[in-house]
Amino acid sequence: MKKNFLIDNKVFFISLFVKFLLFDLLWALQTTFTLFSIPDLYINTIAFAFLFSLPIVLTKNKKIHVALMLLLDCILIANLMYNRTYNTIIPFDSYFRIGNLKDFSESVIDQMRWYDVVLPLETLFFSILLWKKKNKFDHSLRQYAYATGLAFALSAIIILCRGGFEKAIEKLQTPNSYTCVGPVYTVFGCILYDIIHENEAYTDEKKQMVEAWFKAQPQYKPLGKTIAERRNLIIIYCESLESWCIEKSIEGKEITPNLNQLLREKNTIYAPYVLTQVRGGRSIDAQLMLDAGLLPIQNGSYAFKYPTNHFKTLIKAMKEQRPTKAYLLTVDKPIIWNQKIIGQQFGFDKMYFKKDWKPTETMGPQKNLADGAFVEQVIEKMKHGEIWKNGENAVIQMVTYSGHSPFKLPETMQKMKLKETYPNKMGDYMLTANYTDDALGKFITYLKTRKDFDKTMIVIVGDHEGLAADRQEICSSPKAKNIVSNHEYTPFIVINAPMSLRYEKVMGQIDQYPTLLQLLKLDNYPWKGLGQSILDTTKRPVAVGSKLNVEKSDKTISEPQIQHAIQAFDISNTILKYDLLK
């Protein structure tokens, strides 16, 4: 008599079931254990464990099963690493761009954790069990089909009770359960959601949702004609620069002495509590918010999914106001974050990439130009009129590189020496921030010598937070007390602004766009973005972060106002998906 399928094949099923649960546990260690209170997780895990048992049932080959286990290890560990930075599973379309990782190899390696090894160790353990089992296995296809069908039927019933597959996943898109989606519906269920979701039509319901949101959005208010004119704009995106290191000293030395000095000058605007809102696009998401007033998409990067979209940007707004030439300066390759195509769509006329700079002082695995050398060469090109000729109205956007994780600055580039030992990454981060600050100081000093400086406004921002999954460990150290923030805040600094302001409340990266519209007197430009200017006295001091975490500086913020801020992500996703700004 044949043995029961579950008894005879328990090694295969259990090995897969345990692997998926181990993945869930490792995921929870860096997010929340709330996911284990959701019953769907266990049903879906059982269903997929049965599904991935199919190769051994069909082939009766133990080597096939072990190979599948190793492949799953690679996929699951890759998603754990991705989640430590992006707070989600790897989007489906990103699997086809794995070649881009070679430019971020140090950052990728930095996201590995020693405990990830439990997944391949689990494979090794069950492989030994399989090889010790000498008897032949009874792979009853009928019993396998019954067991698998029952598991998926239970999963389907639960999903239908939640309104269907898409609704079930969308119901988890809340501040408290946002990170549970990957484990509950598995990596493969999320990939299926990506594929299905991509083909949705733009319905009347979606149109009404967008219109209702904009109707509830506070109206844009011009500052008036009394503020001084600024004809030139320089935007500097500082890689991973967080606010906590500004106006702070370590071992009696200022971490960012040049920025500190600039904050004390007249006509400077400083907002230290800009909540990070980037998602899967990281640096290119930061540009989307500041340049174009849109929030990042739910999964992946708009730069790859919607590169040929029509965008309304600050660059285009300045060009409409008066003849202006726009320059994009980056030390990366054109393909990184699809920067060249996005730059064209944003309205840049001339773009400089890695090949356009001399490799005089480099860092990182791809030997990209370090910030100090980058600034020196930009200044040289400006002096020779290659960039920003005398008398020319210009928009210049610079993207720095040295602040990339893991913040390993060569000793020869360090401008500050630390005697004490600090928690993992904290010391390296401070040294890197100090180095970038030194480069910024030299650049601003040069700009002040130009005849057109009085008509020039300089914006310095951190493109996103930098400490990511290491923040909790760093903040738990006594040496980080009163220095490192446990919040994901980046700085928003405007130098030579037509007014002075220190904004001490929470704001989002999305609020930078309308603020700059006001400061540049671009009031007639039709697209006002999805944020609200910090210069507006009715500004709501609330922001929704990358993980849908809500932060506010005023207890009177109402629940409808919070929901309006959360829904802005859906509105932006819809605008980008259907190219509604064309």
N, C-alpha and C positions, 0 to 999 in steps of 0.2 A: 504494500500500500504506500502511496506517495505521502510524504510528509506535508504538513501544512506549509504553505508558502512563507508565511511570516516567520515560522520557526526555522525552516531550512535556510532562509536567506537573510536571517536577522543581522548577520555581520555587515552585509552590504547596506541595508537600510539604516542600521544604527550608526554606522560610520558617517553617513551623509547627514543624518539627523543631528548628531553631535557636532559635526563641522559647522552646520548652519547656526546652531545655538552658541557655539564658541565665538563665531563671528558677531552674533548679537551681543554677547557679553563684552567683547572688546569694543564694540561700537558704543555700548552703554557707558563704559569707563570714561569715554571722552565726551559724552553727551548727557543722557539721563536714563535712569533705570525704570522710568515710567513705561517704557515699551513692554516690559515683562508683565504689566498689568492688563495688556490688551489681548483678549483671547484669540483674535485673528492671527496673531504671531505664531501660535502653536499649531493651529490648523494648517496655515499656509506652509509652515516649515515641514510638517508631515507630508503634505501634498508634493512639495518640491523634492523631498528626500526620496519619495516613491518615483517621481518622474526621472530623477537622475540615476535611479537604479536600472532604468531601461537597457542601457548598453550591456550590462552583465547578464540580464535576463535573455537578451537576444543572442549574445555571442558566447556566453558561458566561459568567457576569458577573463581571468583575474587580472591580467596585465592591463586590460582595457579599463577596468575599474580603478586601478591605481593611477593610471594616466589621467583619468577624469578627475580624481581627487587632487592630483598635483595641479591640474589646470584650474580647478576651483580655488585652490590655495592662492594662485597668482591673481585671479580676478578679485577675490575677497580681500586680500592684503592691499591690492592697489586701491580698492574702494575705501578701506580704512585710512590709508595715507591721504587720499583725496579729501575725505571728510574732515581731516584734521585742519585743513585750510579752508575748504569751501562749504562745510556743514551740510553736505548732501552726497548722494552716490554719483558716480561718474555718468554724465549724460551719454545717451546712445551715440550721438554724432562725434563725441570726443574720442571714442575708441579708434576712429579712423585717422586721428591726428597724433598718434603716439610718437611720431617722428619729431614733433615739436619739443618733446621732453629733453632732448639732448642739450638744449639751450638753458635748461633749468635743472640740470642734473644734481647740483649741490642742494638746491631747495627740495628736490624730490627725496634725496637720501636723508635729508634732515627730518623728513616726516616719518621715517621708520622708527619703530619702537621695539625694544628687545622682546617684549611679550608677544609680538606678532608671530614669533617662532612657534607658538602653541599650535597653530594651524598645520604647518608641515609636520610637526611632531605627532599630531593626531593621525595624520596620513601614515606616518612611519609605524605607529603603534598598530593600526588596523591592518596594515600591509603584512606585518609579522603574523597577526592572527590568521589572515587569509592563507598565508603560505604554510602555516602549521596544520590547517584543516585539510586533511589528505583525501577525504571522501569527495565524490562528485556531488555537485549541487543539483537539486531538483528545481529547475526554473520553470514552473508552471505559468505559462503566459496568461491562461485564463484567470488564475487566482491573482496574479499580479495586476491584471486589468481591473478585476473587482476591487482590490484594495486601493489602487490608484484612483479609480473612478469614484469610490466612496469618499476619499479624502478631498478630491477636487469638487465633488458635489456639495460637501459640507462648507467648503470655502466659498463656493458660488452662492449658497443660500445666505450666508452671512453678508456677503458683498451686496446681494440684492436687497437685503433688509436695510442696508445703509444707502440705498438709492442707486446702486450700480457701481461698476468698477471705478470710473472717473470721480464720481461723487464721494466714494469711500475714501479715496486718496486725498481729495480736496478737503474733506472734513478734518483731516489731520494737519492741514496747513494753518495751524494756530501757534501762538507763541509758546505754548506748553508742550505741544506734541509734534512740532515741525520736524524735528530730527528723528522721529520714530518711523517715518515713512519707509526708509530703506530696509530696516530689519523686518518690519511687520509685513510688507508686501514683497520682500526679497529684492535683491539687485535685479533679478530678471523680470519681476513684476513691474518694477519701476521703468525698466527699459521698454516694456510693452506699453506702459502708460505714455512714455515719450513718443512712441511711434503713432499711437492712436490719437493723441492730443494734437499732433502736428497737422492732421488733416481736417480739423474742425472748420466749419464754415462760419463766416461772420453773419450772425443772425440778428434779427430785430431786437431780441432780448439783450444781446451784447451791446448793440448800439444804444439802447435805452439806458443800460448800466453806465456806459461812458458818459452820456449826456447828463445823467442824474449826478454823477460824481463831480463833473465840472460846474454844475449848477450850485452845488454845495461848497465848492472851493472858494476861499476868500478872494476878493477882487484885488488885482494888482493896483498899487497906488504909486504914481510918479512922485519923485522927491521935489519936483518943481524946478524952475529955471535959475534959482539962486546958487546952486552948487557949481563949482568950477568945472571946466571942460577937461576931459582926458581923451586924447586922440589916439594914443598908443596903449596897447595892452600886452603885458608879458605874464604868462602863466607858467609856473614851475611846479611840476608834480614831483615831490620828493618821495622816493620809494620807501614805503613802510614807516614813514615818520609819524610818531605818536606825540601827543601833546605833553605827556608827563615829563619828558626830558627837557622841555623848554622852561626857562626860569628856575631850573634846579641846579644845585651844585653837588659834586661828589668829591670827597677828600679835599675840600676847600677850593675846587675848580669848577667854574661854570661849564655845564655840558654843551650849551649852545650860546656862547658869549655874543656872537654877531646877531643872532635873532633877538636875543635879549635887549641889545642896544637898539635895534630897529623898533622894538615894541615901545621903547621910551620916547621915540621921536614923535613930533607933531604929524598929524594927518596919517595916522596908522589905525587900522581896524584889526582887532584881534578877537577871535572866537575860539577858545580852547576846548570846547566840548562838542565837537562835531562827531556825531556817532557814525561809525563805519556802516555803510549800507551796500557795499559791493557784494557780489555773489560769485558765480563761476567764472566771470570775466576778469576779476581782480582789478588790475591797473586800467584795463580798457573800460571797465565799468565805471571807474572814477571819472574818466573822460566823458563818458556818456552823461553822467549826472551834472558835472560842472559845465561842460561845453554845450550840451543839448537839452538839459532839463528833464531827462527821462530816467527812470529807475531800471535796474538790471532785470533780466528775465529770470524766471523761476529756476530753470536748470540750464547749465551750459553758458555759452557766451553769444550775445547778439552779434558780435563781430564775425562769427562763423555762420550763424543761422540766418542772419538778415543783413549781410554786408552791403547789399545794393539798395537798401532802404533809402527813403528821402528823409533827411534830418533838417530840423530848424535849429540853428546854432548861434552862439555868440559871434563866431567868426563871420557867418553870413550876415548877421545883424549889423556888424560894424561896416561891412562892405556896402550894405544898402545905405548906410548913413553918409558915407563919404568914400572916395577911392582909397582902398587899403590893401596891402599885400600881406598874406598870411604865411608864416613859416612854421613848420613842425620839425623839431630837433630831438632826435632820439639816438641812442647808441646801440639799439637792438637792430636785428635784421627786419626787413619789410614784412616778412611772413609772421613774425611774432605778434600774436593777437590780431593778425590780419591788419596791422597798423597802416599799411600803405593804402589799402582800399578804403578803410574807415576814414583816414585822413582826407582822401579825395572827397568822400561823401560829406564830410564835415565842412569842407570849403577851403582847405589849405592849398596854396598855390605852389609852394616849393617845400620839399621834404628832404631831410638829411637822415641817413641811416648809418649803420655800422661801417660800411665801406667808405663813407665820406669823411671819416675821421682818421687821423694818424694814431696808431697804437702806441702812444708814448708812455702811458701809465695804465696798465690794465689789471683786471681782477676777475675772478670767477672762472669756471671751467671753459667758457667760450671766449675768454680773454676780451671781455667788453671794456670799453673805456671807463675808467674810474671818474668820479665826479670832479675831482680837482683838474684833471687833464681836459675833461669835457668843457668845463667853464673857461679854461685858458684858451682853448681852440675856438669856442664861440666868440669870445672877446676879440680874438685875432681876426676872425671873419667879419665881425662888425666894424672893426677899425679899417679894414680894407674895402668896406662897402659891399661885400658879397652878401651879407645879411643886413637888412635894415639900413638902406642908404640914407644919407643926410637928407632931411626934408620929406622923407617917405613916411606915410602913416602905416603902422604895422601892428599885426597881431603875431606874437612869437610864443610858441608853446614848447617848453623844454621838459623832457622826461628823464630824470636821473636814474642811476643804476646801482650805486654802491650799497644802498640799503637793503638789497636782497638777502633773504634768509639763506644761510645761517649767520650772516653778519661777520664773516671772517675777513677782517681787514688786515692786509699785510703789515707787518711791524714797521716797514719803511714809510708807510703812508700815515701812520698814527700821529696825530697832533697832540694827543694827551696821553699821559702815562698813568696807569692805576697801580698802586702798591698792593692793595688788598685783593683777596679772591672773592668773586661774586657768584651768585647762582648761575646755573647753566643759561647762557645767552645774554644775561643782564649786562655783564661787563662788555662783551663784544658789541652789544647793541649800543651802549653809551659811547663807545669809541667810534663806531660808525656814524652815529648822529653828530658827534663832534667834528668828524672829518667832513661830512656834508655841510655842516654849518660853516666851516672854514671856507669851503668853496663858494657858498652863497654870499658870505661876507665880501669876498673878492669881486664877485659879479656885481653886487649892488654898488660897491665902491666905484667900479668902472661906469656903471649906468649914470651915477651922479655927476660924472664929468661931461656927459653929453649935453649938447645945447637943447635937445628935445626932452630932457628929463622932466621938466615942470609939466609937460603934457602927457607924461607916461605913468601908468598905474601898474604896479607889480603885485601879482597874486602868488602867494606861496602856500601850498597845501600838502598834506600827507595823502598819498593816493588811497591808502587803506591802513588798517592796523597792521602791526608787524609781529607781535609775539604769539598770536594764534593759540595753538594747543598748549604752549609752554607757559602761558600767563598764570594759570592757577599755581603751578609749582613755584614759579618765581615769586609771586606775591605771598606765598606761605613762608618765605625766608625772612628772618628778622632784618637782614641787610636791605631788603626791598621796601621795608616799612617807611611810609611817608615819601617815597620816591616813585616807585612803579605803581601805576593805576590799575585797578582790577576792571576798569571799563575800557572799551574799544574806542577811545577818543583820538581824533586826529586834529591838527590845527588848521585854521582858516585865517590867513594873514594877508592884509591888503596894505601895501606900502605906497606912500604918496597918493593916498585916496583923497577925494575932495572933502573929506570930513574925518573926524576922529571918533572912535568908539571901541569900548571893550565890552563884548557881549558875553556875559557869564552864565548864560542859560544853555540848555541842551538844544542842539539843532541837528538837522540831517545833512548829509552831503548834497542832497537834492535841493536844499535851500540856498546853496551857493549861486546857482544860475540866476534866479530872480534878483538876488542881492546885487550881482554884477550888472544886470540889466539896468537897475536903478542908478548905480554909481556911474555908469557910462552914458546915462541919459538915452538909452535905447528904448524909450517908452512906446514908440510907435510900432515896434516889431510885434507882429501878431501872436507869436508863440511865447507864452509866459512861463512855461514849464509846469511841473507838478509840485513844486515846493512853494515856500512863502519867504519873502525877504526878511532878514533879521532887522532891517531898517524900518519895517512896518511896525508901528506901535501896537497893532492888534495881533502880532505874530504869536501863534500858539507854541509855547516851549515844549514840544513833544516830538519825538522821532522814533522811527521803527527801524531796528537794525537788521543785519544780514540774516539772523536767525529768527526774525519776526519778534525779537525782544523789544518791548516798549520801554522807553526811558523818557521821563518828563521832569520839568523843574517847577511845576505848579500843580498843587493838589486839586485845583479847581478844574483841571482839564476833564471834560465830560467823556463818558463812554462813547457816545456818537462821534466825538472828535477823534478819539483813539481809533475807532473803526474806520473812519475816513482816511486816516493816515496809513492804516494797514492795507486798505483797499487800493491805495495808490499803486501798490505793486501789481495788482491785477489789471488796473487801468493801463499802466505802462506796458505790461506784457501784451495786452490786446492791441495797443497802438503799434507796437513793434511787429507783432505777428501779422497784422493785416495792413501794415504800412499806411496808417491812417493820416500821416502828415504830408502825403504826396499832393 
